[in-house]
């Protein structure tokens, strides 16, 4: 897929909300949540542009903790998500961690394909479901694992 990644702009919000509602119909972030991340972490809220259309986004904390990533249904399995996660890995020098629903086999396979490994389980993270904590293998090799698990995920069960 030929496209480009850039910082989120306020004019992107409508497209982002539509992508979000389609990707996460039961737990979609609202306008306020996206506005918060745009204000608090402007360099860490990126969008993928194909032609002139926003077709995906990723939000992450400066330490590489991925908050959310979603791609328009029409553009899935075309490398957009891979490029967005790659942008995070590039900007954090390979440090990245993400939580995914235990039942989300597609997300788990996606991150595994990108070199992420399961580090633990957070019981009840989503209220009704546990989260699987996945860490980029490069981060694990650099010692990022213990730093992240101690500081953010102290309630994590190792697997």
Secondary structure as GFF3:
##gff-version 3
##sequence-region A 1 159
A	DSSP	beta_strand	4	7	.	.	.	ID=ss1
A	DSSP	three_ten_helix	10	12	.	.	.	ID=ss2
A	DSSP	alpha_helix	13	23	.	.	.	ID=ss3
A	DSSP	alpha_helix	31	40	.	.	.	ID=ss4
A	DSSP	three_ten_helix	42	44	.	.	.	ID=ss5
A	DSSP	beta_strand	45	50	.	.	.	ID=ss6
A	DSSP	beta_strand	53	60	.	.	.	ID=ss7
A	DSSP	beta_strand	66	71	.	.	.	ID=ss8
A	DSSP	three_ten_helix	73	75	.	.	.	ID=ss9
A	DSSP	alpha_helix	80	91	.	.	.	ID=ss10
A	DSSP	beta_strand	97	101	.	.	.	ID=ss11
A	DSSP	alpha_helix	105	113	.	.	.	ID=ss12
A	DSSP	beta_strand	116	122	.	.	.	ID=ss13
A	DSSP	beta_strand	131	136	.	.	.	ID=ss14
A	DSSP	alpha_helix	137	142	.	.	.	ID=ss15
A	DSSP	alpha_helix	144	151	.	.	.	ID=ss16
A	DSSP	beta_strand	157	158	.	.	.	ID=ss17
###
